[in-house]
Amino acid sequence: MSRINDVGGMYGFGQIVAEQDEPPFHADWEAHVFALNSTLVRQGVYQIDEFRDAVERLPPGQYLASSYYQRWFLAIRALLIEKGVFTEEELDDLRDG
């Protein structure tokens, strides 16, 4: 069964346009998400394949409405909850606090 990220060969997604001299990150928070993911993988909290799976498990509407690093953030959040590092409530408190 294909997942939402498996859009190869599907119509309606338009042409991919490469941005000339595109920076690796468009905002500081994106670099932070990249660094957080790298650290969590290196520390053994989860494996890169688990991370990839978490991105691919996002609900289709959420996946399509999210930017590249927003998907990363949502996957990291899901894995931290699944691995018992944080509860959903604790992460919400961090966000709100």
N, C-alpha and C positions, 0 to 999 in steps of 0.2 A: 504494500500500500504506500502511495506517495504521500508526502507531507507538504505543507504549505511552502516550505523553502525550496521544494523541488519544482521550480517553475520552468526549467529548461524545456523548450519546445512549445510552451503555452503562449497563446496569443493575448494581446491586450496590455502587455507590460511596457511597451514602447522601447525605443532604442536606448542603449546605454551610451551616455555621452561622457567622455573623460574630460575632467576639468584640467586645463593646462596648469602645470606647476601646483597641483593640488597639495595642500599641506596634509600631513598624516592625521591631524586632529583639527577640527573646526572650532572647538571650544575646550577650555581647560578641563571641564568635567569629563570629556571623552578620554583624555590622557590619564585621568585618575582611574576611570573604569578599566582601561587597558592595564595599568599598573596593578590594580587590585586583583584582576583576574590572573595576571602573571604570578603574583605573590601567592595567591591561594592554590594555584596548581603546583608551584615549587614547594610549598609547605605541605602538600599532600592532602589538603582539605577535600579536593576532588581531582579527577583526572580530566585531561583535555577532551577525551571522548564523552565524558559525562557532561561537560560544558556544552559541547556541540549538540548533544542530544537535548539538553535543556532548552537551547535556542530553538531547535526544531520542534519541540513540544509546545511552544507558545500557541495559543489559540489563533486561528487564521486571521481574524479581524485585527487582533492585537499585533501580530507579526507584521501585517501589511501596513498598519498605521504607525509603526515604530521605525525610527532611524536605526542604522547599523549598531551604534553603540547603545542606544536605548534597549535593543534586543539583548545585547551583552549584559546590561545592568539587570534586566528582568530575569535572565538566566542565572546570574550570580545570586540574586535574591532568592530565587526558587531553590537553588542548590544549598544555600546556607540554611534554609528552613528544613529541607529534606535531610540534610546531614546532622541536624540537631544543634548547629552552632548558635542559631538564634531562633526564637519563635517569630511568627508573623507580627505579633503584638510588640515585641521588642524592637523589631525593625521599624515598625510604624512609629514607636516612641522616639527612636533615633531621628527619624525624618521630621517629626513634629517638634522635637525638643530643642 
